[in-house]
C-alpha cells in the first residue's frame, strides 16, 4: 500500500503560497493508517525508546500509537498555556510565523531515550524546538521520526545532530 495516496495537497493553507500536506484522509482510512504505523515502527528498528514525544497537534495521532507499540510513555509538546504543570518553553519559527512550544518539566527523566515524532518535517523549526525541550529535560534523542519531509525547505539542516527518519519525501 502506498500511503502517499492518502495525503492530499491543500493550496494556500494556512496562508497564500503554502501547499499544506493534509493527513486527514490517511487518518480516516483504517488500513492506510495501520500501514503508516507499521512503517513508522520499522523506522525505529530495534532502538530502545523510553518516551515518544509528539508535537501539537498532528504529532499526537501517530505519536501515541508509536508509544504503545514501542512500550514507551507518550509526552505531548503543546502550544503555550495548554499544559497545567510547570513547563519549559521554547520559541521557534515556522514557514508562516513565530510560535512557542512547551513541555512539562518532569515529563522526561534524565537519560531517558526519546523518539520525537511529527507528521511533517518542513523548515525544521518545530522539530528543533522539540529537541531543545527534550534536552532541557535531560532526555537523549534517539531519532526524529516523520511521516513526510518537504525537502526544498531544508528542515533537516536544523536537525543535523540527530538521526532523521521519514516515510515520504516531497
C-alpha positions in Angstrom: 0.0 0.0 0.0 1.3 3.4 -0.9 0.4 5.8 1.9 1.2 8.8 -0.2 -2.1 8.2 -2.0 -3.8 9.2 1.3 -2.1 12.6 1.7 -3.7 15.4 -0.2 -2.4 18.9 -1.1 -4.4 21.9 0.0 -3.2 25.0 -1.8 -3.0 28.4 0.0 -3.5 26.9 3.5 -3.0 28.3 6.1 -2.0 31.3 4.0 -1.4 32.2 0.4 1.6 30.4 -1.2 1.7 27.4 1.2 0.8 23.9 0.0 -0.4 22.1 3.0 0.1 18.3 3.2 -3.2 17.1 4.7 -3.1 13.7 6.5 -6.8 13.5 7.4 -7.6 11.1 4.5 -4.8 8.9 5.9 -6.3 9.1 9.4 -9.7 8.3 8.1 -8.7 5.0 6.4 -8.1 2.1 8.8 -5.9 0.1 6.5 -3.8 3.1 5.4 -3.3 4.4 9.0 -2.3 0.9 10.2 0.2 0.6 7.3 1.6 4.0 8.2 2.0 3.0 11.8 3.8 -0.2 10.8 6.2 1.7 8.6 6.9 4.3 11.3 7.7 1.4 13.8 10.1 -0.1 11.2 11.9 3.3 11.0 12.7 2.9 14.7 14.1 -0.6 14.3 15.4 -2.2 17.4 16.3 1.1 19.2 15.3 1.2 22.9 12.8 4.0 23.4 11.6 5.2 26.8 9.4 8.1 25.7 7.8 9.2 22.5 7.3 13.0 22.1 4.6 14.3 19.8 4.1 17.9 18.8 0.7 19.5 18.9 -1.4 18.5 17.3 -0.8 16.2 14.3 2.2 14.6 16.1 -0.3 13.3 18.7 -2.1 11.0 16.2 0.7 8.5 15.5 2.9 9.6 18.4 0.5 7.9 20.9 0.2 4.8 18.8 4.0 4.6 18.4 4.4 4.9 22.1 2.0 2.0 22.7 3.8 -0.2 20.0 7.2 0.6 21.4 6.2 0.0 25.1 7.1 3.6 25.9 5.4 6.6 27.5 3.9 9.4 25.5 4.8 13.1 26.1 2.8 15.9 24.5 4.6 19.1 23.4 1.9 21.8 23.3 1.3 25.4 22.4 1.6 27.9 25.4 -0.9 27.7 28.2 -2.2 24.2 27.4 -0.2 22.2 29.9 -1.2 22.5 33.6 2.0 21.9 35.5 5.4 23.7 35.4 6.8 23.9 31.8 9.9 24.6 29.9 9.3 27.0 26.9 11.0 27.2 23.6 10.3 29.8 20.9 10.6 28.8 17.2 10.0 30.0 13.7 7.9 28.1 11.1 7.1 28.6 7.5 4.5 31.3 8.2 5.4 33.0 11.5 6.7 32.5 15.1 5.4 30.4 17.9 6.3 28.8 21.3 6.2 25.2 22.4 6.1 23.9 26.0 6.8 20.6 27.7 6.2 19.6 31.4 9.4 20.0 33.3 9.0 16.5 34.7 7.9 14.8 31.5 11.2 13.2 30.7 13.7 11.9 33.3 17.5 12.5 32.8 18.9 9.9 30.5 15.6 8.6 29.1 15.8 7.6 25.4 13.4 9.7 23.4 11.8 9.4 19.9 10.5 12.7 18.6 7.6 12.3 16.2 5.6 14.7 14.0 3.7 14.4 10.8 5.9 16.6 8.7 9.4 18.0 8.7 9.2 21.3 6.8 11.5 24.1 7.9 12.6 22.2 11.0 11.7 24.9 13.5 9.1 22.9 15.3 11.3 19.8 15.5 14.4 21.7 16.6 12.3 23.4 19.4 11.1 19.9 20.4 14.7 18.7 20.5 15.7 21.7 22.7 12.9 21.0 25.1 13.8 17.3 25.4 17.4 18.3 26.1 16.2 20.8 28.8 14.5 17.8 30.5 17.7 15.7 30.3 16.5 13.3 27.6 18.6 11.6 25.0 17.2 12.0 21.5 17.4 8.6 19.7 15.6 9.6 16.5 13.4 12.3 14.9 10.7 10.4 13.1 8.3 11.9 10.5 5.6 10.7 8.1 6.9 13.1 5.4 9.7 15.6 4.7 9.4 18.7 2.4 12.9 18.5 1.0 13.2 22.0 -0.5 12.6 23.7 2.8 15.8 22.2 4.2 14.4 21.4 7.7 16.9 18.5 8.1 19.7 21.1 8.3 18.3 22.3 11.7 18.4 18.7 12.9 21.9 17.8 11.7 22.9 16.5 15.1 20.1 13.9 15.2 19.1 10.8 13.3 16.2 11.7 11.0 13.8 9.1 9.6 10.9 9.8 7.2 8.5 7.7 5.2 7.9 10.1 2.3 9.9 12.9 0.7 8.4 15.7 -1.3 
